[in-house]
Amino acid sequence: MKNDNLLILLTNDDGIHAPGLFALYQEIKKLGKVLIVAPDSERSAVGHAITLSQPLRVWPWPPADRAAHPIPPKSTNFTDTD
């Protein structure tokens, strides 16, 4: 049953095009609104990395929500709910 008040943040380190990410999205969107914010490509093993000089770039990514900066921790720094 879908709860329109439930906002689910979905991210990974395998990138926005990872088949597992989209498969999970297809299932959990039945529960509520899902915001996907993930790296633009595969970034495994950099889960604790930070960047100090690179700007955060975000763009729409149909059919889900957004793709973001190349490293997973920074991806989750950008999560607006609009």
C-alpha positions in Angstrom: 0.0 0.0 0.0 1.4 3.4 -1.0 1.9 6.0 1.6 2.2 9.5 0.0 3.8 10.8 3.2 6.7 8.4 3.0 9.8 9.7 1.3 12.5 7.0 0.6 16.0 8.0 -0.3 17.7 5.4 -2.5 21.4 5.6 -3.3 24.3 3.2 -4.1 27.9 3.3 -5.1 27.4 1.4 -8.3 26.0 4.3 -10.2 22.7 5.5 -11.5 22.7 2.9 -14.3 23.2 -0.1 -12.0 20.4 -2.7 -12.8 20.0 -3.5 -9.1 19.2 0.1 -8.3 16.5 0.3 -10.8 15.1 -3.1 -9.8 14.9 -2.0 -6.2 13.3 1.3 -7.3 10.6 -0.5 -9.2 9.6 -2.4 -6.0 9.9 0.3 -3.3 8.0 3.0 -5.3 4.9 1.0 -4.4 5.5 2.1 -0.8 5.9 5.8 -1.2 7.8 8.6 -3.0 11.3 7.5 -3.9 14.1 9.9 -4.4 17.1 8.4 -6.2 20.4 10.3 -5.8 23.3 8.3 -7.0 26.7 8.7 -8.7 26.8 9.2 -12.4 28.9 6.0 -12.8 30.2 3.1 -10.8 32.2 4.3 -7.7 32.7 1.2 -5.6 35.3 1.4 -2.8 35.1 5.2 -2.4 32.2 5.2 0.1 34.3 7.3 2.6 35.8 9.7 0.1 35.1 13.4 0.2 35.8 16.2 -2.3 36.7 19.7 -1.3 37.1 21.5 -4.6 34.6 19.9 -7.0 31.1 21.4 -7.3 28.0 19.3 -6.7 26.3 18.7 -10.1 22.8 17.3 -10.2 20.6 16.6 -13.2 17.2 15.0 -13.8 17.4 11.3 -14.6 14.2 9.8 -15.9 12.5 7.5 -15.1 13.6 8.0 -11.5 14.7 11.2 -9.9 18.2 12.5 -10.0 21.8 11.6 -10.8 24.5 13.4 -8.9 28.1 14.0 -8.2 30.5 11.1 -8.8 31.0 10.0 -5.2 28.3 8.4 -3.0 28.7 10.4 0.2 28.4 13.7 -1.7 25.4 12.4 -3.7 23.5 12.1 -0.5 24.4 15.7 0.5 21.9 16.9 -2.1 18.5 15.7 -1.2 15.7 18.2 -1.5 12.2 17.0 -1.2 10.5 19.1 -3.8 
